[in-house]
Amino acid sequence: MHIVITGANRGIGKTMSDQYRMAGHTVTGTARDGSAQVTLDVTDPAQHAAMAEQLQGQPVDLLVCNAGVYLDKGHDIGGYPAGIWAQSFATNVTGVFLTIQSLLPNLRAARGKIVIISSQMASDNHAPGGSYIYRASKAAALNLGRNLATDLRQDGIAVGIYHPGWVQTDMGGSVADITAEEAATGLLERFEALSLDTTGCFETWDGQPHAY
């Protein structure tokens, strides 16, 4: 398979890339700092155009939209600068859409799959307060994935949305529940199981349906 993973230079993205390569698959990773095969700031339309040109004619069996930011971590209700709303949505929502839009011809050529890494923090049923920007952006990414699943079914493209768990990464912190290796292993199993029968699903890394 040819797999494209955004945000593949660290954390879960890097671990998923490593596991796929070890299994013999071809992986095209992206990173905004130039440390992966494709330099891509997911908020930059020009870089998306360059990626599309670089990958032109290469079918993509699986696109994993993993790149994301958590800019409001640790803020209280009085500490949310307006600019980080725009930055967060540009990465976590618009960036996901632009990535899919850019690689849609490649996905159609393979009748591939699209994965969106969201979070349990997107769920209306998981609302303990705080992290307003991150929660709102991940909820929007979930909604985006659900609607794309409807529109892309006619192309034979399945779309899945996943909560990766609370993972021991720079974003999750050292006291998180699971390692990046555990999260990646579970997620790869979910991606393998994704089909048109389950398109639009919102699931956890270990295969549990997640409440919307």
C-alpha positions as CSV (number, residue, x, y, z in Angstrom):
1,M,0.0,0.0,0.0
2,H,1.0,3.6,-0.5
3,I,0.2,5.5,2.7
4,V,0.4,9.3,3.3
5,I,0.6,10.5,6.9
6,T,0.6,14.2,7.8
7,G,2.6,15.2,10.9
8,A,4.8,12.2,10.5
9,N,7.9,13.6,12.1
10,R,7.0,12.9,15.7
11,G,4.6,11.4,18.2
12,I,1.9,9.1,16.9
13,G,2.5,10.1,13.3
14,K,6.1,9.0,13.4
15,T,5.3,5.8,15.2
16,M,2.5,4.9,12.6
17,S,4.9,5.6,9.8
18,D,7.6,3.4,11.3
19,Q,5.2,0.5,11.8
20,Y,3.9,0.7,8.3
21,R,7.4,0.8,6.9
22,M,8.4,-2.2,9.0
23,A,5.4,-4.0,7.5
24,G,6.7,-3.4,4.0
25,H,4.4,-0.5,2.9
26,T,5.4,2.6,1.1
27,V,4.9,5.7,3.3
28,T,5.0,9.3,2.3
29,G,5.3,11.4,5.5
30,T,4.8,15.1,5.7
31,A,6.1,17.6,8.2
32,R,6.1,21.4,8.2
33,D,9.7,21.6,9.3
34,G,11.1,19.8,6.3
35,S,12.0,16.6,8.3
36,A,9.9,14.3,6.2
37,Q,9.6,13.3,2.5
38,V,7.2,16.2,1.9
39,T,7.4,19.6,3.4
40,L,3.8,20.6,4.3
41,D,2.4,23.2,6.5
42,V,-1.2,22.0,6.3
43,T,-2.5,25.6,6.5
44,D,-0.6,26.7,3.4
45,P,-2.5,26.2,0.1
46,A,0.7,26.7,-1.9
47,Q,2.4,23.8,-0.1
48,H,-0.6,21.7,-0.7
49,A,-0.4,22.4,-4.5
50,A,3.3,21.5,-4.4
51,M,2.5,18.2,-2.6
52,A,-0.2,17.4,-5.1
53,E,2.3,18.0,-8.0
54,Q,4.9,15.9,-6.3
55,L,2.5,13.0,-5.8
56,Q,0.7,13.4,-9.2
57,G,-0.1,10.0,-10.7
58,Q,0.7,8.0,-7.5
59,P,-2.4,6.3,-6.2
60,V,-2.9,6.7,-2.4
61,D,-4.4,3.7,-0.6
62,L,-4.6,5.4,2.8
63,L,-4.4,9.1,3.8
64,V,-4.0,9.6,7.6
65,C,-4.7,13.3,8.5
66,N,-2.8,13.3,11.8
67,A,-1.2,16.8,11.9
68,G,-2.7,18.9,14.7
69,V,-2.1,21.5,17.3
70,Y,-3.2,22.1,20.9
71,L,-2.4,25.7,21.4
72,D,-4.7,26.5,24.3
73,K,-3.5,23.7,26.6
74,G,-3.3,25.1,30.1
75,H,-5.2,28.3,29.4
76,D,-8.0,29.4,31.8
77,I,-11.2,31.1,30.6
78,G,-9.5,34.6,30.7
79,G,-6.5,33.5,28.6
80,Y,-7.6,32.7,25.1
81,P,-6.0,35.2,22.6
82,A,-8.2,35.5,19.6
83,G,-5.4,34.6,17.3
84,I,-5.0,31.1,18.6
85,W,-8.6,30.3,17.6
86,A,-7.8,31.1,14.0
87,Q,-4.5,29.2,14.1
88,S,-6.0,26.1,15.7
89,F,-8.9,25.9,13.3
90,A,-6.6,26.5,10.3
91,T,-4.5,23.5,11.3
92,N,-7.1,21.1,12.9
93,V,-10.0,21.7,10.5
94,T,-9.1,23.6,7.3
95,G,-5.7,21.8,7.2
96,V,-7.5,18.4,7.2
97,F,-9.9,19.5,4.4
98,L,-7.1,21.0,2.2
99,T,-5.0,17.8,2.6
100,I,-8.0,15.6,1.5
101,Q,-8.8,18.0,-1.3
102,S,-5.3,18.0,-2.6
103,L,-4.9,14.2,-2.7
104,L,-8.5,13.4,-3.8
105,P,-7.3,12.4,-7.3
106,N,-4.8,10.0,-5.8
107,L,-7.4,8.5,-3.4
108,R,-9.9,8.1,-6.2
109,A,-7.3,6.3,-8.3
110,A,-6.9,3.7,-5.5
111,R,-10.4,3.8,-4.1
112,G,-8.5,4.5,-0.9
113,K,-9.4,5.3,2.6
114,I,-9.2,8.5,4.6
115,V,-8.5,8.7,8.3
116,I,-9.0,11.7,10.5
117,I,-7.3,11.7,13.9
118,S,-9.8,13.6,16.1
119,S,-10.1,13.1,19.9
120,Q,-12.6,12.1,22.6
121,M,-12.5,15.9,23.4
122,A,-14.6,16.3,20.2
123,S,-17.5,14.5,21.8
124,D,-20.6,16.4,23.1
125,N,-20.8,13.6,25.8
126,H,-17.3,14.4,27.1
127,A,-17.4,18.0,28.2
128,P,-15.6,18.5,31.5
129,G,-14.8,22.1,30.7
130,G,-11.6,23.9,29.5
131,S,-9.6,23.5,26.3
132,Y,-12.3,25.3,24.5
133,I,-10.4,25.9,21.2
134,Y,-9.0,22.4,21.0
135,R,-12.3,20.8,21.8
136,A,-14.2,22.9,19.3
137,S,-11.7,22.3,16.5
138,K,-11.7,18.6,17.0
139,A,-15.5,18.6,17.1
140,A,-15.4,20.4,13.7
141,A,-12.9,17.8,12.4
142,L,-15.3,15.1,13.5
143,N,-18.2,16.8,11.7
144,L,-16.1,17.3,8.6
145,G,-15.2,13.6,8.5
146,R,-18.8,12.5,9.0
147,N,-20.0,14.6,6.0
148,L,-17.1,13.6,3.8
149,A,-18.0,10.0,4.5
150,T,-21.4,10.7,2.9
151,D,-20.1,12.5,-0.1
152,L,-17.2,10.2,-0.9
153,R,-19.1,7.0,-0.6
154,Q,-20.0,7.3,-4.3
155,D,-16.2,7.2,-5.1
156,G,-15.7,4.1,-3.0
157,I,-13.7,6.0,-0.4
158,A,-14.3,5.2,3.2
159,V,-13.7,7.8,5.9
160,G,-13.0,7.0,9.6
161,I,-12.6,9.3,12.5
162,Y,-10.6,8.1,15.6
163,H,-9.7,9.0,19.1
164,P,-6.0,7.9,19.5
165,G,-6.2,7.6,23.3
166,W,-4.4,9.7,25.8
167,V,-0.9,9.1,24.5
168,Q,2.6,9.8,26.0
169,T,3.7,12.3,23.4
170,D,4.8,16.0,23.6
171,M,1.1,16.9,23.3
172,G,-0.2,14.2,25.7
173,G,2.5,14.5,28.3
174,S,4.5,11.9,30.2
175,V,1.6,10.8,32.6
176,A,-0.7,9.8,29.7
177,D,-2.4,6.4,29.7
178,I,-0.7,4.7,26.8
179,T,2.5,4.8,24.7
180,A,2.7,5.9,21.1
181,E,3.5,2.3,20.1
182,E,0.3,1.0,21.8
183,A,-1.8,3.8,20.2
184,A,-0.3,3.2,16.7
185,T,-0.7,-0.5,16.9
186,G,-4.4,-0.2,17.8
187,L,-5.0,2.5,15.2
188,L,-3.5,0.5,12.4
189,E,-5.9,-2.3,13.2
190,R,-8.8,0.2,13.0
191,F,-7.6,1.5,9.7
192,E,-7.4,-2.0,8.3
193,A,-11.0,-2.7,9.4
194,L,-12.4,0.5,7.9
195,S,-14.6,-0.1,5.0
196,L,-17.7,1.4,3.2
197,D,-19.8,-0.6,5.7
198,T,-18.2,1.4,8.6
199,T,-17.6,4.7,6.8
200,G,-18.3,7.7,9.0
201,C,-17.4,5.8,12.2
202,F,-16.0,7.5,15.3
203,E,-14.0,5.0,17.2
204,T,-11.3,4.7,19.9
205,W,-7.8,3.4,19.2
206,D,-8.8,0.0,20.7
207,G,-11.9,-0.5,18.6
208,Q,-14.7,0.9,20.8
209,P,-17.5,3.0,19.3
210,H,-17.3,6.5,20.6
211,A,-20.3,8.7,21.4
212,Y,-20.7,11.7,19.3
